[in-house]
């Protein structure tokens, strides 16, 4: 039986803000899209499949510590399984945008862009 535990990527990079890390995540895939299609519009994020079953627009970035970020699905209908998270990690490794990267189980209450409950 397969696990239904949601997973995320914990990445390290020389980015000062979530916005910088998010741009680092998105830019190579947007560049590929533009090379292939000739143009880009923001709604294309939900069409850019970066790994089987994972579109770029469904990923969010949260800063955990200086230079440490969590990348996880922001779409509750399509959480990252361990397999999908590994495929996303491989896609990110090909673009060499983060120095360190690991796939980890995600706490049930965590969601990108939300503060942990007190």
PyMOL commands that set and color helices and strands:
alter all, ss='L'
color gray80, all
select helices_A, chain A and resi 18-37+42-46+56-58+82-95
alter helices_A, ss='H'
color red, helices_A
select strands_A, chain A and resi 7-12+49-51+54-55+59-65+68-73+100-105
alter strands_A, ss='S'
color yellow, strands_A
deselect
rebuild
show_as cartoon
